[in-house]
Amino acid sequence: MVAACTVPGSDILIRNVGVNPTRTGIIDVLTSMGADISLLSPREQAGEPVADIRIRYRRLHAATVQGDSIPRSIDEIPVIALPRQRRRGRRSSKTRPSSGKRVGPHRDHCNRASEDGAVVSERPDGLEISGRERLNGATCESHGDHRIAMSLAVAGLTATGQTVVRDAEWIETSFPGFERMLRQSAY
């Protein structure tokens, strides 16, 4: 979804996606930034809501992620940071977890985004991201975190120059076939 939101000309359909409201935080966050996301053919399978999701590229704007969107998208926070780096406008995007909770292992992701050319500040109340239209390619470390490895790979799709993600094998723990699917989707 994030790749489609950030790569110009994208139009992707993902079929048979669980859309239980406790797991759709990423859709809400992307939509709050102006993403073109449609839930098609909503239905129920095995007692759970399911839909096909269509995502089309659209330039995004800044947004603040807070409240119940945080726990509903906690595993996606690293990849959600990508469109918040590559968005139009001068406003900064912010992530503000409730009750002083941390939003996960984001210090390394902040450092990587800064290498890309975005300005990411870690604050006591969350993250603040001031983006730019084009990120720079870089060699980066996943630090054994599959979420960060995937977000870095997606960032590389639109970066100027080459992006190399070290320790990318961690992706296979949560999304077998991710690299193949990303390559197919990108071309």
Rosetta blueprint (number, residue, H / E / L):
1 M L
2 V H
3 A H
4 A H
5 C H
6 T H
7 V L
8 P L
9 G L
10 S L
11 D E
12 I E
13 L E
14 I E
15 R E
16 N E
17 V E
18 G E
19 V L
20 N L
21 P H
22 T H
23 R H
24 T L
25 G H
26 I H
27 I H
28 D H
29 V H
30 L H
31 T H
32 S H
33 M L
34 G L
35 A L
36 D E
37 I E
38 S E
39 L E
40 L E
41 S E
42 P E
43 R E
44 E E
45 Q E
46 A L
47 G L
48 E E
49 P E
50 V E
51 A E
52 D E
53 I E
54 R E
55 I E
56 R E
57 Y L
58 R L
59 R L
60 L L
61 H E
62 A L
63 A L
64 T E
65 V E
66 Q E
67 G H
68 D H
69 S H
70 I L
71 P H
72 R H
73 S H
74 I H
75 D H
76 E H
77 I H
78 P H
79 V H
80 I H
81 A H
82 L H
83 P H
84 R H
85 Q H
86 R L
87 R L
88 R E
89 G L
90 R L
91 R L
92 S L
93 S E
94 K E
95 T E
96 R E
97 P L
98 S H
99 S H
100 G H
101 K L
102 R L
103 V L
104 G L
105 P L
106 H L
107 R H
108 D H
109 H H
110 C H
111 N H
112 R H
113 A H
114 S H
115 E H
116 D H
117 G L
118 A L
119 V E
120 V E
121 S E
122 E E
123 R E
124 P L
125 D L
126 G E
127 L E
128 E E
129 I E
130 S E
131 G L
132 R L
133 E L
134 R L
135 L L
136 N E
137 G L
138 A L
139 T E
140 C E
141 E E
142 S L
143 H L
144 G L
145 D L
146 H H
147 R H
148 I H
149 A H
150 M H
151 S H
152 L H
153 A H
154 V H
155 A H
156 G H
157 L L
158 T L
159 A L
160 T E
161 G L
162 Q L
163 T L
164 V E
165 V E
166 R E
167 D L
168 A H
169 E H
170 W H
171 I H
172 E H
173 T H
174 S L
175 F L
176 P L
177 G L
178 F H
179 E H
180 R H
181 M H
182 L H
183 R H
184 Q H
185 S H
186 A H
187 Y L
